[in-house]
Every structure is written in C-alpha cells, then in structure tokens.
C-alpha cells in the first residue's frame, strides 16, 4: 500500500491499514489521523515529506492505531472522536 506516495492526481486523502507511516516520495505535508479498529481517533499528527534534511527522516506512528487516514487538509478531528466511513 502506498497511500498518497507518488500521488500526481492531488487526491484529498487515503485510508491505510497500519499504525505507522513514513513519507518517502510524498510531495506535500500531510495530516495523519490514526484510528483504532473501531475507527476512534487515537491521535492526529502533522507529517512532512522526507528531504535531504536529516530532521525529516522519521516515521509517524501510534501504537494504539490499526489504520491511518492520510489527509491533505487539516481535519476537524480530535483524539477520542469516532469517524464513520461512507460508501
């Protein structure tokens, strides 16, 4: 799974299975919403793409998360809120 990595179509977001993300080949900063298996927000983090600057060489994770929602825009979500995925 690659989420918004290599995204040239400027999608608004992607839902990824897993509680850890890193940012190679991502073109823009993302807002990461980590979710439990019940789709409750466990944390919200701001992630920057990896560059030649070593301070960007990191992973973003939440040990309590089963999913990560990658978003291009800042969400109006906070820890403890529950989301619903519509078809």
Backbone as a ProteinNet text record, in pm:
[ID]
protein_1_A
[PRIMARY]
XXXXXXXXXXXXXXXXXXXXXXXXXXXXXXXXXXXXXXXXXXXXXXXXXXXXXXXXXXXXXXXXXXXXXXXXXXXXXXXXXXXXXXX
[TERTIARY]
84.6	0	88	45.7	129.4	57.9	-69.4	-139.1	-120.1	-73.9	-54.2	89.1	169.7	303.2	288.8	366.5	362.8	232.9	155.2	26.8	48.7	17.1	27.5	-110.9	-215.5	-351.7	-407.9	-329.1	-370.4	-497.7	-500.6	-612.5	-619.1	-736	-754.7	-709.9	-708.6	-671.5	-669.8	-623.5	-617.6	-624.3	-693.9	-702.3	-606.3	-515	-409	-425.8	-406.5	-406.3	-270.1	-268	-143.3	-132.5	-52.1	-37.8	94.9	164.6	294.6	310	357.1	370.8	506.4	567.7	683.4	658.4	734.9	696.2	790.1	847.5	930.2	840.6	887.7	819.1	683.1	655.7	534.1	570.5	486.4	520.4	481.8	388.1	340.1	318.9	321.3	293.2	152.1	134.5	4.7	-36.8	-164.1	-220.3	-257.6	-205.3	-227.8	-325.3	-433.7	-532.4	-521.4	-468.2	-455.1	-584.2	-630.9	-761	-749.2	-831	-840.4	-922.8	-933.4	-1013.8	-1161.6	-1204.4	-1342.7	-1359.3	-1252.3	-1248.7	-1259.6	-1206	-1193.8	-1056.5	-1050.7	-924.4	-834.8	-716.6	-620.1	-518.6	-489.4	-404.1	-410.8	-374.5	-363.9	-223	-151.3	-13.3	7.1	99.4	137.2	266.9	269.5	385.9	442.8	575.3	642.5	714.8	723.7	794	942.1	999.9	1142.5	1220.1	1322.2	1411.7	1555.3	1650.8	1790.7	1822.7	1732.1	1749.4	1720.7	1820.2	1800.7	1687.2	1644.6	1534.1	1402.3	1396.1	1273.2	1275.5	1382.8	1396.9	1333.9	1205.1	1137	1011.1	961.2	831.8	731.9	608	498.8	415.3	387.5	316.5	233.1	144.2	62.6	41.4	94	88.7	-53.4	-148.8	-288.1	-371.1	-309.3	-383.8	-380.9	-489.9	-498.5	-497.3	-542	-549	-487.6	-451.9	-406.8	-479.7	-543.8	-610	-516.6	-463.8	-374.4	-459.9	-445.4	-526.9	-440.3	-479.7	-407.6	-444.3	-565	-610.9	-623.9	-607.4	-619.1	-762.2	-777.7	-912.7	-963.5	-1092.4	-1154.1	-1186.7	-1081.9	-1094.6	-1000.3	-1037.1	-953.1	-955	-857.5	-847.3	-977.6	-1023	-1145.4	-1269	-1263.5	-1377.6	-1385.4	-1502.5	-1521.5	-1564.3	-1507.4	-1545.6	-1629.8	-1700.5	-1782.2	-1740.9	-1714.7	-1676.7	-1800.2	-1830.5	-1948.5	-1905.9	-1992.9	-1959.3	-1950.6
-118.2	0	123	223.8	341.3	470.5	468.4	588.8	702.2	816.5	932.1	942.3	840.6	836.7	824.4	899.4	903.9	965.3	1033	1088.3	1208.7	1194	1305.2	1361.4	1301.2	1344.6	1437	1465.7	1554.3	1507.2	1380.8	1327.5	1397.2	1397.3	1461.7	1375.3	1241.4	1155.4	1009.3	927.9	782.9	715.4	602.4	522.7	405.4	392.9	293.3	196.6	69.9	-30.2	-25	-3.6	0.3	126	118.3	229.3	301.3	286	351.6	394.9	517.6	576.4	644.3	635.3	719.9	788.1	890.5	983.8	991.1	881	893.1	915.5	994.8	1019.2	1087.4	1142.5	1220.8	1365.4	1432.7	1565.2	1680.2	1656.9	1765.7	1715.6	1805.4	1764.9	1707.2	1617.7	1553.3	1562.2	1554.3	1540.8	1393.7	1329.5	1186.9	1168.4	1099.5	1068.7	918.7	882.7	741.7	697	577.7	527	387.4	360.6	226.1	138.3	10	-79.8	-41.5	33.8	82.1	217.2	267.2	395.8	514.9	498	607.5	670.4	803.3	874.8	852.2	795.5	774.3	888.3	951.7	1070.5	1134.8	1262.8	1337.9	1396.7	1372.4	1419.1	1489.2	1586.4	1657.2	1595.4	1554.3	1485.1	1563.3	1570.2	1639	1537.2	1564.1	1472.3	1459.4	1345.3	1324	1406.2	1476.2	1554.2	1516	1592.3	1568.9	1612.8	1683.9	1728.2	1610.8	1567.1	1450.5	1464.7	1585.9	1600.4	1548.8	1529.6	1477.3	1325.1	1262	1116.4	1047.2	1036.5	975.6	903.6	821.4	758.9	823.6	816.5	867.1	746.2	731.7	611.3	634.8	541.3	537.1	390	346.6	203.6	153	243.1	202.8	202.5	236.9	251.3	125.3	102.6	-5.3	53.2	178	245	383.6	436.7	575.6	640.9	750.7	829.6	944.2	942.1	1047.8	1154.5	1278.7	1387.8	1504.4	1565.2	1681.3	1807.7	1812.6	1929.1	1894.6	1996.1	1975.7	1936.3	1822.7	1777.9	1845.5	1848.3	1898.2	1777.8	1705.1	1583.9	1593.1	1528.8	1525.1	1384.2	1357.4	1227	1193.8	1069.5	1023.3	1031.8	1112.6	1122.4	995.3	964.2	845.7	890.5	827.5	862.9	750.9	784	687.5	693	577.8	571.6	537.1	624	605.6	544.4	465.2	405.3	508.8
0	0	0	-76.1	-83.4	-48.6	-20.5	21.6	-77.5	-28.7	-115.1	-168.1	-144.5	-202.1	-354	-426.4	-573.3	-627.7	-546	-590.7	-681.4	-806.8	-901	-935.1	-880.6	-909.3	-802.5	-699.5	-589.8	-520.2	-482.8	-405.1	-268.9	-208.8	-78.9	37.3	18.6	128.8	90.1	186.2	166.4	302.3	309	430.8	417.2	512.9	509	626.6	601.1	708	775.6	905.7	980.9	1064.4	1168.4	1261.3	1251.9	1139.3	1122.5	976.7	957.9	824.1	815	696.2	668.8	535.6	503.7	398.8	277.2	229.3	109.4	-13.5	-105.3	-232.8	-217.8	-101.5	-80.9	-113	-189.4	-240	-147.9	-57.4	28.2	170.5	268.2	406.6	417.5	513.4	534.5	680.2	701.5	835.7	849.8	951.3	973.4	1088.7	1062	1165.7	1191.2	1307.4	1343.2	1409.8	1368.2	1410.9	1471.1	1571.4	1628.8	1535.7	1570.4	1486.6	1488.8	1589.8	1597.8	1528.7	1463.5	1394.2	1489.3	1609.2	1704	1685.4	1683.6	1664.3	1786	1762.1	1870.1	1876.3	1761.9	1758.4	1621.4	1616.5	1491.9	1488.1	1378.7	1367.4	1233.8	1232.5	1110.1	1060.8	934.6	879.6	761.2	755.9	645.4	558.1	427.3	337.9	374	340.8	362.8	260.5	309.2	223.9	257.2	208.4	242.5	384.8	447.4	585.9	679.7	757.8	845.8	946.8	979	1075.4	1018.2	886.4	824.6	811.7	849.3	835.4	954.7	956.5	1070.7	1024.8	1112.3	1090.8	1185.6	1149.2	1232.5	1270.4	1398	1438.7	1564.1	1585.5	1706.5	1738.8	1851.3	1886.3	1907.9	1930.2	1951.9	1824.2	1710.7	1585.7	1501	1431.3	1332.4	1191.2	1177.6	1048.1	1058.5	941.2	932.2	815.6	843.8	741.3	705.1	582.3	534.3	468.3	512.5	459.1	414	303.8	252.8	331.8	384.7	461.7	609.7	692.3	837.5	873.4	941.3	977	1104.7	1118.5	1242.5	1329	1365.7	1446.2	1565.1	1671.9	1791.4	1849.4	1932.8	1997.1	2068.5	2049.2	2113.2	2025.5	1919.8	1828.5	1744.6	1699.1	1615	1477	1374	1238.5	1178.8	1073.6	1001.6	855.1	796.2	655.8	574.7	480.5	395.5	263	200.8	71.2	-40.4
[MASK]
+++++++++++++++++++++++++++++++++++++++++++++++++++++++++++++++++++++++++++++++++++++++

